[in-house]
């Protein structure tokens, strides 16, 4: 990558070791659609775009990462964000009242 600004990068290529995540939204032009039709997933579409000379930008995002592929990961994410929410006090009281820990 090439650093453009504080947390903004121009992507030059992906490596097998790269950690790649899509959070929230992406901004794509109408021309981008053809790359998504050719690819099996977002990373493949972006790789095709890069190989064909198109510019791809990425942003560094810090925080917790949870996979939503299995039940345990979904429960961990729910607990983490529940305890970070404005309802954390009530959640802790519920856990204590049910003697869950």
Backbone as ProteinMPNN parsed JSONL, in Angstrom:
{"seq_chain_A": "XXXXXXXXXXXXXXXXXXXXXXXXXXXXXXXXXXXXXXXXXXXXXXXXXXXXXXXXXXXXXXXXXXXXXXXXXXXXXXXXXXXXXXXXXXXXXXXXXXXXX", "coords_chain_A": {"N_chain_A": [[0.837, -1.196, 0.0], [0.262, 2.33, -0.356], [0.664, 5.131, 1.589], [-1.73, 7.644, 1.836], [-3.084, 9.536, 3.38], [-3.741, 10.179, 6.886], [-5.148, 7.738, 7.805], [-5.667, 6.591, 5.396], [-5.137, 4.678, 2.503], [-3.589, 3.866, -0.616], [-4.205, 1.077, -2.399], [-2.009, -1.291, -3.666], [-1.553, -3.962, -4.177], [-2.695, -7.229, -3.137], [-1.707, -9.506, -0.622], [-1.119, -12.936, 0.357], [-0.877, -12.945, 3.06], [-2.223, -10.758, 3.948], [-4.604, -9.06, 5.944], [-7.916, -8.804, 5.419], [-10.817, -7.009, 5.442], [-14.229, -6.098, 5.206], [-15.999, -3.455, 6.222], [-19.044, -2.178, 7.049], [-19.645, -0.032, 4.63], [-18.905, 0.304, 1.121], [-17.569, 2.347, -1.453], [-18.353, 2.492, -4.706], [-17.971, 2.832, -8.229], [-20.212, 3.009, -11.074], [-18.987, 1.628, -13.069], [-17.588, -0.294, -11.682], [-19.24, -2.483, -11.295], [-19.023, -4.514, -13.275], [-16.712, -5.865, -12.508], [-17.465, -7.123, -10.19], [-19.277, -8.916, -11.167], [-17.598, -10.716, -12.406], [-16.17, -11.88, -10.354], [-15.823, -13.996, -7.41], [-15.962, -13.019, -4.857], [-15.594, -10.036, -2.8], [-12.836, -9.404, -2.383], [-11.604, -10.721, -4.56], [-12.764, -9.308, -6.693], [-11.698, -6.755, -6.279], [-8.996, -7.34, -6.635], [-8.98, -8.002, -9.376], [-9.683, -5.503, -10.413], [-7.394, -4.018, -9.675], [-5.399, -5.358, -11.176], [-6.157, -4.618, -13.691], [-5.52, -1.992, -13.819], [-7.015, -0.106, -12.365], [-7.743, 2.203, -9.708], [-7.651, 1.544, -6.251], [-8.721, 2.221, -3.016], [-8.086, 2.046, 0.496], [-8.971, 1.999, 3.976], [-7.618, 2.323, 7.209], [-8.909, 0.718, 9.967], [-9.496, 0.6, 13.35], [-10.185, -1.681, 15.988], [-12.317, -4.191, 17.494], [-12.567, -7.397, 15.995], [-14.882, -9.643, 14.784], [-15.831, -12.833, 13.715], [-18.645, -13.915, 11.971], [-19.385, -16.482, 11.487], [-19.956, -18.698, 12.999], [-21.848, -20.012, 15.795], [-20.695, -19.525, 18.389], [-18.917, -17.373, 17.924], [-20.732, -15.383, 17.203], [-22.138, -15.12, 19.604], [-20.043, -14.168, 21.248], [-19.552, -11.672, 20.045], [-22.013, -10.431, 20.516], [-22.033, -10.306, 23.328], [-19.733, -8.733, 23.799], [-20.363, -6.239, 22.497], [-22.751, -5.69, 23.789], [-21.923, -5.278, 26.437], [-20.469, -2.998, 26.043], [-22.342, -1.15, 25.505], [-24.884, 1.381, 26.302], [-26.538, 0.039, 27.929], [-25.119, -1.629, 29.525], [-24.905, -1.769, 32.348], [-27.403, -2.774, 33.143], [-27.325, -5.24, 31.823], [-25.192, -6.517, 33.148], [-26.321, -6.63, 35.728], [-28.439, -8.387, 35.215], [-27.054, -10.743, 34.502], [-25.772, -11.255, 36.942], [-28.019, -11.554, 38.605], [-29.106, -13.932, 37.734], [-27.173, -15.666, 38.354], [-25.185, -16.492, 36.512], [-22.462, -16.544, 36.058]], "CA_chain_A": [[0.0, 0.0, 0.0], [0.917, 3.64, -0.312], [-0.1, 5.978, 2.502], [-2.22, 8.88, 1.221], [-3.391, 10.428, 4.493], [-3.545, 9.546, 8.186], [-5.597, 6.343, 7.812], [-6.104, 6.267, 4.043], [-4.069, 4.066, 1.731], [-3.821, 3.434, -1.985], [-3.862, -0.341, -2.427], [-1.271, -1.645, -4.884], [-1.721, -5.404, -4.378], [-3.042, -8.001, -1.955], [-0.841, -10.667, -0.415], [-1.801, -14.01, 1.078], [-0.804, -12.651, 4.498], [-2.998, -9.544, 4.235], [-5.879, -9.173, 6.636], [-8.828, -8.035, 4.584], [-12.175, -6.986, 5.97], [-15.125, -5.065, 4.698], [-16.813, -2.992, 7.333], [-20.038, -1.169, 6.702], [-19.966, 0.311, 3.251], [-17.871, 0.592, 0.152], [-17.996, 3.307, -2.463], [-17.963, 1.947, -5.991], [-18.552, 3.504, -9.386], [-21.04, 2.116, -11.883], [-18.036, 0.805, -13.829], [-17.126, -1.379, -10.808], [-20.169, -3.616, -11.314], [-18.531, -5.596, -14.126], [-15.701, -6.622, -11.775], [-18.172, -7.964, -9.224], [-19.891, -10.001, -11.941], [-16.534, -11.666, -12.758], [-15.477, -12.396, -9.165], [-16.619, -14.756, -6.445], [-16.105, -12.25, -3.625], [-15.113, -8.66, -2.875], [-11.382, -9.369, -2.541], [-11.293, -11.093, -5.944], [-13.167, -8.196, -7.559], [-10.715, -5.686, -6.122], [-7.756, -7.808, -7.277], [-9.18, -7.853, -10.818], [-9.62, -4.07, -10.685], [-5.989, -3.611, -9.593], [-4.664, -5.937, -12.31], [-6.553, -3.906, -14.912], [-5.076, -0.605, -13.742], [-7.922, 0.783, -11.645], [-7.277, 2.611, -8.39], [-8.419, 1.044, -5.11], [-8.296, 2.83, -1.768], [-8.531, 1.379, 1.714], [-8.843, 2.789, 5.191], [-7.267, 1.573, 8.406], [-9.937, 0.802, 10.99], [-9.066, -0.091, 14.56], [-11.275, -2.156, 16.823], [-12.479, -5.632, 17.625], [-13.046, -8.085, 14.799], [-15.579, -10.884, 15.091], [-16.346, -13.603, 12.59], [-20.036, -14.272, 12.22], [-19.554, -17.754, 10.796], [-20.412, -19.769, 13.882], [-22.667, -19.565, 16.924], [-19.871, -19.0, 19.474], [-18.433, -16.049, 17.532], [-21.869, -14.462, 17.269], [-22.388, -14.859, 21.022], [-18.959, -13.309, 21.739], [-19.795, -10.322, 19.53], [-23.178, -9.894, 21.23], [-21.601, -9.988, 24.691], [-18.782, -7.618, 23.735], [-21.047, -4.981, 22.207], [-23.737, -5.47, 24.839], [-21.248, -4.718, 27.604], [-19.967, -1.677, 25.66], [-23.485, -0.28, 25.236], [-25.414, 2.138, 27.427], [-27.325, -0.911, 28.728], [-24.167, -2.545, 30.163], [-25.222, -1.927, 33.772], [-28.557, -3.676, 33.228], [-26.888, -6.573, 31.4], [-24.409, -7.069, 34.268], [-27.275, -6.95, 36.793], [-29.169, -9.594, 34.783], [-26.132, -11.89, 34.629], [-25.582, -11.513, 38.38], [-29.279, -12.003, 39.212], [-29.34, -15.308, 37.303], [-26.012, -16.441, 38.79], [-24.689, -17.121, 35.28], [-20.994, -16.661, 36.059]], "C_chain_A": [[0.872, 1.247, 0.0], [0.052, 4.531, 0.562], [-0.439, 7.297, 1.823], [-2.463, 9.939, 2.298], [-3.276, 9.617, 5.779], [-3.95, 8.075, 8.217], [-6.078, 5.888, 6.437], [-4.914, 5.772, 3.225], [-4.523, 3.783, 0.308], [-3.318, 1.992, -2.054], [-3.169, -0.635, -3.75], [-1.423, -3.127, -5.198], [-2.136, -6.034, -3.056], [-2.042, -9.145, -1.833], [-1.636, -11.72, 0.337], [-1.829, -13.745, 2.578], [-1.681, -11.469, 4.898], [-4.288, -9.886, 4.973], [-6.834, -8.242, 5.91], [-10.226, -8.138, 5.157], [-12.956, -5.874, 5.306], [-16.046, -4.696, 5.837], [-17.781, -1.95, 6.81], [-20.268, -1.014, 5.226], [-18.713, 0.457, 2.407], [-18.431, 1.604, -0.831], [-17.449, 2.807, -3.793], [-18.642, 2.728, -7.105], [-19.42, 2.504, -10.151], [-20.168, 1.189, -12.722], [-17.565, -0.406, -13.005], [-17.986, -2.628, -10.913], [-19.648, -4.785, -12.139], [-17.484, -6.452, -13.415], [-16.352, -7.55, -10.75], [-18.872, -9.129, -9.926], [-18.869, -11.091, -12.265], [-15.951, -12.394, -11.557], [-16.42, -13.147, -8.235], [-16.803, -14.028, -5.116], [-15.468, -10.865, -3.81], [-13.613, -8.598, -3.114], [-10.991, -9.706, -3.976], [-11.646, -9.963, -6.91], [-12.149, -7.061, -7.48], [-9.377, -6.069, -6.745], [-7.839, -7.664, -8.795], [-9.073, -6.373, -11.205], [-8.168, -3.586, -10.686], [-5.194, -4.099, -10.799], [-4.968, -5.195, -13.609], [-6.292, -2.402, -14.831], [-5.996, 0.367, -13.04], [-7.362, 1.079, -10.251], [-8.225, 2.104, -7.314], [-7.84, 1.685, -3.856], [-8.827, 2.02, -0.597], [-8.284, 2.286, 2.899], [-8.521, 1.88, 6.354], [-8.337, 1.805, 9.46], [-9.464, -0.005, 12.185], [-10.276, -0.526, 15.364], [-11.289, -3.668, 16.899], [-13.026, -6.211, 16.326], [-13.666, -9.402, 15.23], [-16.021, -11.546, 13.799], [-17.784, -13.963, 12.94], [-20.379, -15.597, 11.543], [-20.032, -18.887, 11.691], [-21.099, -19.172, 15.111], [-21.839, -18.941, 18.04], [-19.365, -17.594, 19.148], [-19.539, -15.005, 17.602], [-22.193, -14.123, 18.726], [-21.317, -13.942, 21.611], [-19.173, -11.861, 21.29], [-20.959, -9.668, 20.276], [-22.802, -9.479, 22.649], [-20.708, -8.752, 24.689], [-19.518, -6.295, 23.533], [-22.15, -4.67, 23.21], [-23.116, -4.81, 26.058], [-20.597, -3.362, 27.312], [-21.106, -0.665, 25.492], [-23.911, 0.493, 26.483], [-26.294, 1.273, 28.333], [-26.436, -1.878, 29.509], [-24.509, -2.806, 31.635], [-26.377, -2.917, 33.952], [-28.189, -5.103, 32.82], [-26.104, -7.254, 32.52], [-25.33, -7.464, 35.426], [-28.049, -8.225, 36.465], [-28.299, -10.821, 34.957], [-25.953, -12.252, 36.095], [-26.865, -12.061, 39.027], [-29.595, -13.466, 38.871], [-28.207, -16.236, 37.688], [-25.409, -17.209, 37.608], [-23.166, -17.266, 35.236], [-20.484, -17.259, 37.342]], "O_chain_A": [[2.061, 1.202, 0.317], [-1.146, 4.677, 0.317], [0.439, 7.984, 1.302], [-2.087, 11.1, 2.134], [-2.771, 8.495, 5.764], [-3.146, 7.238, 8.627], [-6.814, 4.907, 6.329], [-3.834, 6.362, 3.25], [-5.695, 3.498, 0.061], [-2.145, 1.723, -1.796], [-3.666, -0.278, -4.818], [-1.421, -3.511, -6.368], [-1.951, -5.447, -1.99], [-1.587, -9.687, -2.84], [-2.698, -11.433, 0.889], [-2.697, -14.255, 3.287], [-1.856, -11.214, 6.09], [-4.964, -10.867, 4.663], [-6.589, -7.041, 5.801], [-10.753, -9.236, 5.335], [-12.405, -4.849, 4.902], [-16.784, -5.535, 6.352], [-17.377, -0.959, 6.201], [-21.014, -1.789, 4.628], [-17.617, 0.7, 2.913], [-19.645, 1.696, -1.01], [-16.237, 2.711, -3.982], [-19.756, 3.225, -6.938], [-19.363, 1.3, -9.9], [-20.583, 0.077, -13.047], [-17.187, -1.43, -13.574], [-17.503, -3.728, -10.644], [-19.814, -5.937, -11.74], [-17.38, -7.647, -13.692], [-15.842, -8.637, -10.478], [-19.037, -10.2, -9.343], [-19.23, -12.261, -12.386], [-15.3, -13.426, -11.723], [-17.637, -12.963, -8.265], [-17.691, -14.372, -4.336], [-14.881, -10.573, -4.853], [-13.154, -7.826, -3.956], [-10.131, -9.038, -4.55], [-10.895, -9.697, -7.849], [-11.784, -6.477, -8.5], [-8.695, -5.22, -7.319], [-6.871, -7.248, -9.431], [-8.446, -6.035, -12.209], [-7.755, -2.843, -11.576], [-4.408, -3.347, -11.376], [-4.137, -5.149, -14.515], [-6.777, -1.633, -15.661], [-5.771, 1.575, -13.116], [-6.6, 0.288, -9.696], [-9.444, 2.215, -7.442], [-6.626, 1.692, -3.655], [-9.881, 1.39, -0.687], [-7.487, 3.221, 2.831], [-9.082, 0.791, 6.475], [-8.639, 2.947, 9.808], [-9.077, -1.165, 12.044], [-11.281, 0.183, 15.415], [-10.373, -4.336, 16.42], [-13.844, -5.588, 15.649], [-13.049, -10.182, 15.954], [-16.529, -10.882, 12.895], [-18.088, -14.28, 14.09], [-21.503, -15.809, 11.089], [-20.467, -19.927, 11.196], [-20.947, -17.989, 15.418], [-22.241, -17.917, 18.592], [-19.384, -16.718, 20.012], [-19.301, -13.87, 18.016], [-22.487, -12.971, 19.045], [-21.634, -13.039, 22.385], [-18.991, -10.933, 22.078], [-20.895, -8.489, 20.624], [-23.211, -8.415, 23.115], [-20.906, -7.834, 25.485], [-19.326, -5.347, 24.295], [-22.45, -3.501, 23.454], [-23.698, -3.899, 26.645], [-20.213, -2.653, 28.242], [-20.861, 0.533, 25.352], [-23.373, 0.289, 27.571], [-26.742, 1.73, 29.385], [-26.934, -2.841, 30.092], [-24.411, -3.939, 32.105], [-26.323, -3.791, 34.816], [-28.686, -6.064, 33.406], [-26.324, -8.43, 32.808], [-25.14, -8.516, 36.036], [-28.288, -9.051, 37.347], [-28.749, -11.831, 35.498], [-25.979, -13.43, 36.451], [-26.8, -12.932, 39.894], [-30.273, -14.151, 39.636], [-28.245, -17.432, 37.401], [-25.158, -18.411, 37.694], [-22.648, -18.049, 34.44], [-19.276, -17.426, 37.507]]}, "name": "protein", "num_of_chains": 1, "seq": "XXXXXXXXXXXXXXXXXXXXXXXXXXXXXXXXXXXXXXXXXXXXXXXXXXXXXXXXXXXXXXXXXXXXXXXXXXXXXXXXXXXXXXXXXXXXXXXXXXXXX"}
